Amino acid sequence: MSVPPAQSPPTLGALLRGLRSREGWTLKEMSARIGIPVSTLSKIEHDRLTLTYDKLQQLGQRLGMRMSELFAEGEEDTAQPVTARRSLGDITRSVRVETPNYDYHYLCTELRRKRMVPVLTTIRAHSSEQFGELVRHSGEEFLYVLSGRVVVHTEFYDPVTLEPGQALYIDSSMGHAYLAAEDCEQAEVLAVMSSQEEELMQSLLTIHEEQRLGTGAVNENGPTDAKPRRGKAGR
């Protein structure tokens, strides 16, 4: 008789994600409850950071839970429900966010807590000095060049230039920057960000706002267009 392989114990990140899912909390809500910054909590949930035993005790105290309750595994769902979510979008119904480096148009924004965030982006920055610090966030992303030429700078690789029709897939937690090549005024790309973080779009908007405030740039329509121009509340 064959013996099934032993399952690996869940990581701290998986346990916290499960707890947050059971309670129906967003990252921001859980951050406020336990006193851990959203960025730090996101790293813990994605197993890029852990906590000492003392910190785990403090975490349990703030949640009003014993350590045994904190590490209790919830029952696994045997079937994934069909959500039947769908969104038809175009640029006129997008959420526009302008920063010194980019002009973003977030698509299909009426769907909440989606794991993929599609964005049409116009790239204006031409140099690393103009761009500033490399960007990092949770998950992975796909980039497809629509027009112009894009120079991609990443933390662990030499810069690479993409022509129209070429694509790139990267780990978003690796520092990265997209620049327009010097021989073109600007470039346009389609980017799709993906993450287990349910509030990924809000995290990206927070990064944009930090960039805007850090450079002192001002969007003539305000820092962000907070709502889609059209569309119903997402499912």
C-alpha positions in Angstrom: 0.0 0.0 0.0 1.4 3.3 -1.0 1.7 6.0 1.6 0.6 9.5 0.6 3.4 12.1 1.0 3.3 14.2 4.1 2.0 17.7 3.5 4.3 20.6 4.4 3.1 22.7 7.4 1.5 26.0 6.4 3.8 29.1 6.5 3.1 32.1 8.7 2.1 34.0 5.6 -0.5 31.4 4.6 -1.9 31.3 8.1 -2.3 35.1 8.2 -3.9 35.1 4.8 -6.3 32.4 6.0 -7.2 34.2 9.1 -7.8 37.5 7.2 -9.9 35.6 4.7 -12.0 34.0 7.5 -12.6 37.3 9.1 -13.3 39.1 5.9 -10.6 41.8 6.6 -8.7 43.8 4.0 -5.0 44.2 4.4 -5.6 47.8 5.6 -8.2 46.6 8.2 -5.9 43.9 9.5 -3.0 46.3 9.6 -5.0 48.7 11.8 -6.0 45.9 14.2 -2.5 44.4 14.7 -0.4 47.6 14.4 1.8 46.3 11.6 2.2 48.5 8.5 0.4 47.3 5.3 3.6 47.0 3.4 5.2 44.8 6.2 2.0 42.7 6.5 2.0 42.1 2.8 5.6 40.9 2.9 4.7 38.5 5.8 1.7 37.1 3.9 3.9 36.5 0.8 6.6 34.7 2.9 9.2 37.4 2.3 9.3 38.3 6.0 8.6 36.5 9.3 8.0 37.4 12.9 9.9 36.5 16.1 8.1 34.5 18.8 7.7 37.7 20.9 6.1 39.5 18.0 3.8 36.5 17.4 2.7 36.7 21.0 1.9 40.4 20.6 0.0 39.6 17.4 -2.1 37.1 19.3 -2.8 39.5 22.1 -3.9 42.3 19.7 -6.2 39.8 17.9 -7.5 38.5 21.2 -6.4 35.0 20.3 -4.4 32.2 21.9 -1.3 31.0 19.9 -3.2 27.7 19.3 -6.1 29.6 17.8 -3.8 31.8 15.7 -2.2 28.7 14.1 -5.4 26.7 13.7 -6.0 25.7 10.1 -9.4 26.4 8.6 -11.3 23.8 6.6 -10.3 23.6 2.9 -12.9 24.3 0.4 -13.6 21.3 -1.7 -15.0 23.3 -4.7 -14.4 26.7 -6.0 -17.6 28.7 -6.7 -18.2 30.1 -10.1 -18.3 33.9 -9.7 -19.3 34.6 -13.3 -17.6 38.0 -13.0 -17.3 40.0 -16.2 -16.3 43.6 -17.1 -16.4 45.4 -20.4 -14.1 48.3 -20.4 -12.5 51.0 -22.5 -10.4 54.1 -21.9 -13.4 56.4 -21.5 -14.4 54.4 -18.4 -11.0 54.0 -17.0 -9.5 55.5 -13.8 -6.8 57.9 -14.8 -3.8 58.5 -12.6 -1.0 61.0 -13.7 2.5 61.0 -12.2 5.7 62.7 -13.4 6.8 59.4 -15.0 3.6 57.8 -16.3 0.1 58.5 -17.3 -2.0 55.5 -16.2 -5.5 54.4 -17.3 -6.7 51.6 -15.0 -9.2 49.3 -16.8 -12.3 47.4 -15.6 -12.1 49.1 -12.2 -15.7 48.3 -11.3 -14.6 44.8 -10.3 -13.3 44.8 -6.8 -10.7 42.4 -5.2 -9.6 41.1 -8.5 -6.3 39.3 -8.7 -5.2 40.9 -12.0 -5.0 44.7 -12.6 -4.9 45.7 -16.3 -3.5 49.2 -17.1 -2.8 51.2 -20.2 0.3 53.3 -19.5 2.0 56.2 -21.3 5.7 56.4 -20.3 7.3 59.8 -20.3 10.5 59.5 -18.2 13.7 59.0 -20.3 16.4 58.5 -17.6 17.0 56.8 -14.3 17.7 60.2 -12.8 14.4 61.5 -14.0 12.6 58.4 -12.8 14.0 58.1 -9.3 14.0 55.0 -7.2 13.0 51.7 -8.6 9.4 50.6 -7.9 8.6 47.4 -6.0 5.3 45.8 -5.1 3.8 42.3 -4.5 3.1 39.8 -7.2 4.1 39.6 -10.9 3.5 41.6 -14.0 3.3 41.4 -17.7 4.2 44.2 -20.1 3.4 44.5 -23.8 4.7 47.4 -25.9 2.0 49.0 -28.0 4.0 51.9 -29.5 7.4 53.6 -29.0 10.4 51.8 -27.5 10.7 50.9 -23.8 13.9 50.6 -21.8 13.3 48.3 -18.9 15.6 48.6 -15.8 15.5 45.9 -13.2 17.3 45.3 -10.0 19.2 42.1 -11.0 19.5 42.4 -14.8 21.1 44.7 -17.3 18.6 47.1 -19.1 16.8 45.7 -22.0 15.0 47.6 -24.8 11.6 46.4 -26.0 10.2 47.2 -29.5 6.4 47.4 -30.3 5.0 43.8 -30.2 7.5 42.6 -27.6 6.6 41.6 -24.1 8.2 41.1 -20.7 7.1 39.1 -17.6 8.8 39.9 -14.2 8.6 39.4 -10.5 7.2 42.8 -9.3 8.9 42.6 -5.9 12.2 43.0 -7.9 12.9 46.7 -8.3 11.9 47.9 -11.8 11.5 51.0 -13.9 10.1 51.5 -17.4 11.6 54.3 -19.5 10.9 55.7 -22.9 13.9 55.3 -25.2 15.7 58.6 -26.0 14.8 58.5 -29.6 11.0 58.6 -28.9 9.0 61.2 -27.0 6.9 58.7 -25.2 5.9 55.0 -25.3 2.6 53.3 -24.7 2.3 49.8 -23.1 -0.3 47.5 -21.7 0.6 46.1 -18.3 -1.2 43.5 -16.3 -0.3 43.1 -12.6 -1.2 40.0 -10.7 -1.0 39.2 -7.0 -2.6 37.2 -4.2 -3.1 40.5 -2.5 -6.8 41.3 -2.8 -6.3 45.0 -2.5 -3.6 45.1 -5.2 -5.0 48.1 -7.1 -5.2 50.2 -3.9 -1.6 49.3 -3.1 -0.6 50.5 -6.6 -2.5 53.7 -6.2 -0.7 54.3 -2.9 2.6 53.9 -4.6 1.6 56.4 -7.3 0.6 58.9 -4.6 3.9 58.5 -2.8 5.8 59.1 -6.0 3.7 62.2 -6.8 4.3 63.6 -3.3 7.9 62.7 -3.3 8.6 64.7 -6.5 6.2 67.6 -5.8 4.3 67.0 -9.0 0.6 67.9 -9.2 -2.0 66.4 -11.5 -4.3 69.2 -12.8 -7.2 66.9 -12.0 -5.9 66.1 -8.5 -3.7 63.2 -7.3 -6.0 60.5 -8.5 -9.3 60.0 -10.2 -10.8 58.1 -7.4 -13.8 56.5 -9.2 -14.4 55.0 -12.6 -16.2 57.4 -14.9 -18.8 54.8 -15.6 -19.8 51.4 -14.4 -21.7 49.7 -11.6 -20.4 48.5 -8.3 -18.3 45.4 -8.8 -19.2 41.9 -7.6 
